[in-house]
Amino acid sequence: MVTERVGTDTGWDPAVGADESAQRLRAAVLALRQPQAAKRAPAPRSSVYGRAAAAVPDDVHAPSTTVQLAARFRNAETTALMAGTSLCLVVLPTPGPPPPELARSLALLASGSAVVVVLGPSVPRDVPADRSRPLLVPLRADDSLAGEWALVACGPAKRVAFLARAEAEDSWSWLLTRDTIAVQRAATALLERVPFLRLRVPPLVS
């Protein structure tokens, strides 16, 4: 009597084969449960500074340091704090939350019914549904905004933007403008980063 030997002659081990099948099944199930991981859209690569600078090349200034540009940024911040701002968009140049002085200004804007959005590397995410305080959204590591600095304030009768782009270590090309086309382009490029907020640039009222 000849006893049939299963698996020995072919080198196939039933236990190993079953384990591989289970692993394939598990991978398929995980792929179905997490489709966003495979289908995640690439980060926006558009430069906010570049879009605006193309509209107002005469407003572009020679590169300056962070310390030199702090006063320019505060000028835009002060304008944003004045009446008429309904949307304020900020890009932080350094990782982490907004510095205390800027955080106070943005909180004042939010308490005055303006929608305030802050983007930046390693910003702690905080998106309250009622928008009663600034909305903090971390930038993706592959987003080109990681090398930019901005404050854009818009309203029915207001358009102002401070925009800067890093050219080298502590060297920023920059512009400060009230040009309606330049500010519109910058604001639109920023809102592309937060489509889930469903925000629009407020139209100008003549």
C-alpha positions in Angstrom: 0.0 0.0 0.0 1.4 3.4 -1.0 0.6 6.3 1.2 0.2 9.6 -0.6 2.4 12.4 0.8 0.7 15.7 0.6 3.0 18.7 0.1 6.3 17.0 0.6 7.2 16.4 -3.0 6.2 19.9 -4.2 7.8 21.7 -1.3 4.5 23.4 -0.4 3.7 23.5 3.3 0.0 23.9 4.0 0.6 25.8 7.2 2.8 28.4 5.4 0.4 28.7 2.5 -2.5 29.4 4.8 -0.5 32.1 6.6 0.3 33.8 3.4 -3.3 33.8 2.3 -4.3 35.3 5.6 -1.7 38.1 5.2 -3.0 38.9 1.7 -6.6 39.0 2.9 -5.6 41.3 5.8 -3.7 43.7 3.5 -6.8 43.8 1.1 -9.1 44.6 4.0 -6.8 47.3 5.4 -6.6 48.9 1.9 -10.4 49.0 1.7 -10.7 50.5 5.2 -8.0 53.1 4.6 -8.4 54.2 0.9 -7.4 57.8 1.8 -3.9 56.7 2.5 -3.4 55.5 -1.1 -5.5 58.2 -2.7 -4.3 61.3 -0.8 -4.0 64.3 -3.0 -0.6 65.8 -3.4 0.1 69.0 -1.4 -0.5 72.3 -3.2 2.8 73.5 -4.8 1.7 77.0 -5.7 3.6 79.9 -4.2 1.3 82.4 -2.5 4.0 85.0 -2.7 4.7 84.1 -6.4 1.1 84.5 -7.4 0.8 88.0 -5.9 4.2 89.1 -7.1 3.3 88.3 -10.7 0.4 90.7 -10.4 2.4 93.6 -8.8 6.1 93.3 -9.7 6.6 96.9 -8.8 5.7 96.2 -5.2 8.4 93.5 -4.8 11.3 94.6 -2.6 14.9 93.4 -2.3 15.5 90.6 0.2 15.5 91.5 3.9 16.0 89.8 7.2 13.3 88.6 9.6 14.1 91.4 12.0 13.8 94.0 9.3 10.5 92.6 8.1 8.9 92.4 11.5 7.7 96.0 11.3 6.3 95.5 7.8 4.3 92.5 9.1 3.0 94.5 12.1 1.8 97.2 9.6 -0.4 94.6 7.9 -1.4 93.2 11.3 -2.5 96.7 12.4 -4.5 97.2 9.2 -6.2 93.9 9.7 -7.2 94.9 13.2 -9.0 97.9 12.0 -12.8 97.7 11.2 -13.8 95.9 8.0 -11.8 92.7 8.2 -14.0 89.6 7.7 -11.3 87.1 6.7 -7.7 87.0 7.9 -5.2 84.4 6.7 -1.8 84.0 8.3 1.2 81.8 7.4 3.7 81.5 10.2 7.4 81.5 9.2 8.5 79.3 12.1 7.3 76.0 13.6 4.8 76.0 16.4 1.9 78.1 17.5 1.6 81.9 16.9 3.7 84.0 19.2 1.8 85.6 22.1 1.5 89.1 20.7 0.2 87.9 17.3 -2.1 85.4 19.0 -3.7 88.2 21.0 -4.3 90.2 17.8 -5.8 87.2 16.0 -8.0 86.4 19.0 -9.4 90.0 18.9 -10.2 89.6 15.2 -12.0 86.4 15.8 -14.0 87.9 18.7 -15.0 90.6 16.3 -16.6 88.1 13.9 -13.8 87.8 11.5 -12.8 84.3 10.3 -9.1 83.8 11.1 -7.1 80.9 9.7 -3.5 80.3 10.8 -1.3 77.9 8.8 2.3 76.9 9.6 4.7 74.1 10.2 3.9 72.1 13.4 0.9 74.4 14.3 -1.2 72.5 16.8 -4.5 71.7 15.0 -7.5 73.5 16.5 -10.6 74.0 14.3 -13.6 75.0 16.4 -16.9 74.5 14.6 -18.2 77.9 15.7 -15.0 79.7 14.5 -15.1 81.8 17.6 -11.3 81.7 17.8 -8.5 81.4 15.2 -8.5 78.2 13.2 -5.1 76.6 13.5 -4.1 74.2 10.7 -0.7 72.5 10.4 0.9 72.5 7.0 1.9 69.3 5.3 5.6 68.7 5.2 5.6 68.8 1.4 3.7 72.0 1.1 5.7 74.9 -0.5 4.2 77.3 2.1 6.7 75.9 4.6 9.1 78.5 3.1 6.7 81.4 3.1 5.4 84.1 5.5 2.1 85.9 5.1 -0.8 87.9 6.5 -3.8 88.6 4.2 -6.8 90.6 5.4 -9.9 90.9 3.3 -13.3 92.5 3.8 -16.1 94.1 1.7 -14.0 97.3 1.5 -10.5 96.0 2.4 -7.6 94.3 0.7 -4.1 94.1 2.2 -1.4 91.5 2.1 2.1 91.1 3.5 3.8 88.3 1.7 7.4 87.0 1.9 9.3 84.0 0.5 12.6 82.6 1.9 15.4 82.9 -0.5 18.3 81.9 1.8 18.9 81.6 5.5 17.2 84.6 7.1 16.7 86.3 3.8 13.2 87.0 2.5 11.9 88.5 -0.7 8.8 90.4 0.2 5.9 92.7 -0.7 3.2 94.7 1.0 0.3 95.5 -1.2 -3.3 96.6 -1.3 -3.7 95.7 -5.0 -7.0 93.9 -5.3 -5.8 91.4 -7.9 -2.7 90.5 -6.0 -4.5 90.1 -2.7 -7.3 88.1 -4.3 -4.7 85.7 -5.8 -2.9 85.3 -2.5 -6.0 84.7 -0.5 -7.3 82.2 -3.0 -4.0 80.3 -3.0 -4.1 80.1 0.8 -7.7 78.9 0.9 -6.7 76.0 -1.4 -4.9 74.6 1.6 -8.0 74.4 3.7 -10.8 73.3 1.3 -12.6 71.5 4.1 -13.4 74.9 5.7 -15.4 75.9 2.7 -14.3 79.5 2.8 -14.4 82.1 0.1 -12.7 85.5 -0.3 -15.4 88.1 0.6 -16.4 90.1 -2.5 -15.5 93.8 -2.7 -18.5 96.1 -2.4 -18.0 99.3 -4.5 
